[in-house]
Amino acid sequence: MYQADEKRYEKLKYQRCGRTGLKLSRISLGMWHNFGSVDDFENCRQMVRTAFDAGITNFDLANNYGPVPGSAETNFGRILQQDFKAYRDEITISSKAGYLMWPGPFGDGGSRKYLIASCEQSLKRLGLDYVDIFYHHRPDAETPIEESMLALAQIVHSGKALYAGISNYPAAETKQAIAILKELKVPFVLNQIPFNMFNRFYEEDGLFDLLDTEGVGGIVFSPLAQGLLTDRYLHGVPTDSRAAKNDVFFAKQLSEGVNWIFCSKKITPQVVALLNKLNDLAKQRGQTLSQMAIAWVLSRRGVTSALIGASRPAHITDICGCLQNVEFPAAENAVIDQACAEYLSC
């Protein structure tokens, strides 16, 4: 039977979500990849154990995580039953809905019908009576924000979630959501958005300043730019890397000119040179490139927690070492800013 490390809370730091009472571990474990039905269940189980033993208490899912969609929640539900029933009150579990989950007009978006049905389905897959945080996964241009927020309010007020969150909402839409949820007296704790050294859109959009002013937390995903900000690509594109796999998995979309997909053609010699420059800086700081990248996002105003993915338990252990140094002198930030500018011009 699994017994958690008794010293786990000595290993990591915890921070309040804005001015709310909810604290998150500064590192959170996400299950977008590597926790689906196509993955090794025992490896998934060991990653969750490793995370909790390291002090990670926030576990992030969504209705469509897998593959297949929904299977990450099913697997995590199994892990909860097998290993974590005694620790349920020590962890936060979140889910989301907003992307395509089932066919027809009610399987996507931000309608009241879709969000409430999605939450019910997620709870069944997880084997839970409630999640700690339920997010609307993205703004839906076809649904008024008021309707989506009313759905979150019903989910919270009915006890299916303790807190409400949003994801991928820019500053203007976030301001609207905050005002509506305040009026509905719904505890709103987090906006979850992509953010890393090379992708600073939401910072430049003024989102983090808004969150700080309004007393709401920010949790960032893709802090390693889908693995780019690691040692995996310091010498080019390995055949077993995510970029190489995406070349095959998204071949049709890439042939049609879709440009958002992380693939090998984006890792040019110029990008490899920039990664090595950043890696040299990380070494000077006594960190790996991935540790420095996570430490950097945690150093930014308005960031409560960094949401990481992992494919092996060792990845989690390595990342948690970043908290030994999250201070960045001006000279180091200048090197990082220059690398970012050069990356965007590639």
N, C-alpha and C positions, 0 to 999 in steps of 0.2 A: 504493500500500500504506500502511495506517495505521501511523504512528509516534507513540508516546505522547510527551507533553510530558516532556522530561528533568527539568523542575523540579517535577513533580507532587507529590513527597513533601515539598516545602517549603511546600505550600499548605494542608495539612490536618493535624489532630492525630489521634493514635492512642491507644487506651486498651485495657488488658488486660481480658479478660472475667473479672471477679472476681480470683481469685488463680491463674487458669490461665495458661498460656503464650501463649494465643491473643490477638492484638491485632486490634481492629476499627477502621476509620476512624470517627470520631465521627459522620459522616453516612454512611448506607447508602442504596442505591437499591433500592426495592421495585418489583415488576412485577405487582402486583395488577390495576392498570388500565393501559391504553394500550400494552401490549406483545402484544396478542392478534392473532388472524388477521384481525380486522376493522380493525386499525390499519395505518397507513403504516409499512412495514418500514424504509424509509430514515430516517424520523424516529426510530424505535426505535434504530436503529444509531447515529445521531448522539447520542442521549441517553446511550447507554452510553459512547461515546467521550468525550463532554463530562465525564461523571462521573469516568472514570478519569484524564483529564487534570487534573481538579480535585483529585485525590488520593483519591477514593473507591475503596475496594478491596473492599467487601462488597456482594454482589448477591443479593437475596432473592427466591425464587420459591416456588411451591407447585404440587402436581400439578394443581389445578383452576383455576389462574390463566389468564385469557384476556381476553375470550371468543374462541373456544369453549374449554372446559376443556382444558388441556394445551398450548394453542397458544403461551402465553407461554414455556414451556420450549422448545418447538420453535424459536421465533424466536430466543431467546437462544442456543440451540445453534448456529444458523446464524451469529449474530454472533461467537460464540467461534471458529468455524472460519475465518471470513473475516478477522477482525481481531485476535483475542486468543490464538491458539495459542502465540505466543512469550511471552505474559504470564500463562499459566495459573498458574504458581507464585507470582505476585504478587497474586492475588486470592482471596477466599473466596466460594464459591458455595453457597447453601443451598436446600433444598427441604423440603416438608412434606407430610403426609397426615393427614386427619382428617375432612374434609367430603366430601359426596357427589361421587363421581367417575364411577362406572359403575353400571348397574342391578343389582338383586339384593341378597342379604344381605351380600355381601362387598365392596361398593363404597363403604363409609362406615364411620366410627367409629374404633375403636382396637384391633381384633383383630390378632393376630399375622399372620394370613393377609393382611388388608388392608394393613397397614403395609409388610410385606416386598414384596408384589406391587407396591405403589405406588412404592416406592423403585426397584425394577427398571425399571418403566415410565418413571419420571422420568429415569433414567440413559440410557435408549435415546433419549428425546426430546432430551436435552441433548447426546448424543454423548460422554458421559464415562464413565470407569471408576469414578469416585467423586465424591461431593459433599463439601464440607468440613464442612457441618453438616446433619444431618437431624433435623427436628422432628416430634413428634406435635402436630398442629395444634390440638387441643382435647381436654379431658377427655371421656371417653365413659362415661356413667352405666351402660351395659349391659356394659362390659368392665372387669374389675379393673385397677387401675393396674399391678399386677405383670405382667400379660400384655403391656400396652403397652410397659412398660419393658424386658421381656425381648426384645421385638421390636426395640427400638432397640439393645439390647446386641448382638443377632445381626448387625444391619446394620453396626454399628461393628466388631465383632470379625471380620467377614467382609471388611472393607476397602472396603465400599460407601460408608462415610462415615467421616470422621476424628473427628468429635465428635457428641454427641447434644444435642438441645435439646427444649424443650417450648414450647407457646404457649397463651395464654389460661387458664393454670392459676392459680387463686387460691392464697393462701399455704398453706392446709392441705394441698391436693393436691400443691403444690410440695415441701413438706417430706417427704411420702411418697416422691415421685419421687427426690429427692436421696438419701434413705437407701437406696433400692433400687439406684440406679445406683452409689453408692459401694460397696455390697456386691458388685456385679457387676464392679467395677473398670472402669467406663465413663467416659471423660472427658466430663463434663456441663458445658456452658459457658454456656448462655443460656436465659432464659425470655423469650419475645416476647409483649408485651401492649399493649393500647391505652392511651394515656395522653396527656393534654394539659391545658391550663389549665382546661378545662371538664369534663374527665372524670378524676377522681382516685381512682376506686374502688380500684385496686390499691395505691396509696400508703396510702390509709386502711385497707385490708385488712392492712397490715403486710408486704406482699410485698417491697418494696424493702429494708426492714430485714432480712428473712430472707435475701434474696440476698446482702446485704452481709456478714452474719454467716457465711454458709456459703461465701463466696468464689466465688459464681456471678454472672455478668453479667446485665444486663437490657437488652434492646433494645426500643424502644417504637415502635409503629406508630400511625398516625393522629395525629401530633403537631400537625397543623393542623386537626384535627376535620373531616376530609374536605373541606378547603378553606374552612371557615367562618372560620378565623383567618388570612385573607389579605385583600387589598384588593378581592376580588371582590364582597363583599356590603356594602360601606360605604354604598352608596346603594340597597340593595334587592337583588332577585334578577334577575340578567341572564338573558335567554332561553336563552343558550348555556351556562349554568353547570351544574354537576353536580346541584345541587338541582332545577333546572327539568327537567333530563333525567330525573331519578329520578321526577318526577311522572308522566311518561309510561311509563317502563320498569317501574315498580312500581305502576302504576295499580290493578291487581287487588288486590294486597296492601293498598294504602292504603285502598281501598274497603271492605276487610274489617276495618279497624281496626288493622292492624299498626303499631306505634308506634316501632320501632327505625330506620326508614328515614329517612335524611337527605333532606328534601324542603322545598319552598318554604314550606309553611305553618308550619314551625318557625322561619322567619326573620321574626319579628314586628318591628314598629317599635321595641319595647323592646330586642330583640336587636341591631338595627342601631345603636341608640344606644350600647349597650355596646361594640360593635365599634369604633365611632368613638372612644370613650373610651380603649380600649386602643391604638388607632392613634395617638392623641395622645401617649401614653406612649412608644410605639415611636419616634416622631419625636424626642422629647426625648433618647432613647438613641442617636440617629443610625442607626436601623434601620427597615426595613419591618416591618409587622405580622407577616408570616410569619417573618422573621428573628428577631424577638423571641420568637415562640412556640416556635421550635426551640431558641433559646438557653436559654429558660426550662426546657424539659424536660431539656436537657443539664446544667443547673445542679443538678438534683435528685440526692439521694443514691441510689446504686445503678444509675443509668442509664449504660450503656456507650456506646450509639449511638442516634441517632434515625433511624428508617427513613422516608424520604420517597418520595412518588410524584411524577411529573412528566408533563406532556403535551408539553413543549417543552424543548429544551436550555437555553434562557435561564432557565427555572425553577430548574434545578439550580445554575447559576452564581450566581443571586441568593441561594438558600438557603445556599450555602457561605460567604457573607459574614457569616453569623451568628456565626461563631467569633471575630470581632474583639472581641466583647463578650458574655461569658456570665456576668458578675457582676451580681447583683441586690441592691442595698441594701434594707434593711428597708422603707423608704418605698415603693419600687417594688413589692415583694412585697405590700404592704398594698393597693395599688391593684388589683393582679391578683386577690388573694384576694376583694376586695369585688366585683369584676366577676364572678367565678366564682359567688359566692353569689347575686348578682342574676340571673345566667343560669339557675341551677338553680331559682329561684323563678318564672321566667317561665311 
